[in-house]
């Protein structure tokens, strides 16, 4: 998985490519812990994300909880497969998906 970050003031856009799974989720978790300190608006771009596992969902849930305290979080450009995973797991009701 590749993680690309774009910081614009208090906005952070994270683009993911590849698979967000048990192997790669800890890397994203660490990246978010470092990056979210000054962020008020977090956006994920999943245009190139092929797969997300329960480990990846846990990282997103943790990020959503953090952003609920200080700003907003948006997930965009999800494939049909990723949207289906969000629907089956109930994350469609937890996350803001565009």
Secondary structure, 3 states (H helix, E strand, C coil): CEEEEEEECCEEEEEEEEEECCCCHHHHHHHHHHHHHHCCEEEEEEEEEEEECHHHHHHHHHHHHHHHHHCEEEEECCCHHHHHHHHHHCHHHCCCEC
